Amino acid sequence: MRPLYIDGFPGCRVVLDDPALRIVVPEKADQLFPLSRISRVVCKGVVEWSMSALLACADAGITLLFLNANGEVRARWLGQCGNRQSLSQRLVDLLARSDGLALYENWYASMEKLVARSLARRSGIVDWRLVSIQELRLHFVLEFSTTDRLRANLLESLLQSELMIMLPNFGFSNDDEALIAGPVDLVRDLSRLLVWDFYPALMAWHNPEGLPDVKAIAQLFQAQEDRMYLLAKSSLNKLHQFLLTVS
């Protein structure tokens, strides 16, 4: 199965042509994508969906991600999943404690320090062990053009779409209302950790101007997909260990 990326604009529609999704674009031939071959769908821009197409995705366990024009996540449509996972329950139980959110935030801060200093070391920054997160964030973000920031937003959204596939495989539910509506959004938090690793590639982009293209960003994402998976797996394992420690 592969992700389906849709770079929408006025007039673009997705309808159900069972057992496939049909993408209808004015003055272009329709495109068919079998549901059985779709892992997730990422929509950027204006894309009209029929209710039957949305429900078919939900029934097939396909997650949809809707992005704003700047590449940030606007909404999620979650497909069916199994029973609530044990590690997800541990995280919910932690957040129910009076000190739970503070403990989680401390864990997240330590993880962000780890990934940021790893990037600083690989980037040749002197005294990378002593540089604060705030200084590192400013160092990289100040190097970004406006377009770079939009590309970073789009990359972060693609990471979220990948994490929503990965989480259930690691014992976390990605549709637990306590995690989505509560103080912690695990998908968002992990994507913000992982996007640090893409900063050098963004800074080395050969075409610094122009609006971000979903397919070009997807190619950059896929070029680092194996490394991203290993980093995501490492982060989830560390979260697992943390939850076992504090439970």
Secondary structure by P-SEA (a helix, b strand, c coil): cbbbbbbccccbbbbbcccbbbbbbccccbbbbbcccccbbbbccbbbbcaaaaaaaaaacbbbbbbcccccccbbbbcccccccaaaaaaaaaaaccaaaaaaaaaaaaaaaaaaaaaaaaacccccccccaaaaaaaaaaaccaaaaaaaaaaaaaaaaaaaaccccccccccccccccccccaaaaaaaaaaccaaaaaaacccccccccaaaaaaaaaaaaaaaaaaaaaaaaaaaaaaaaac
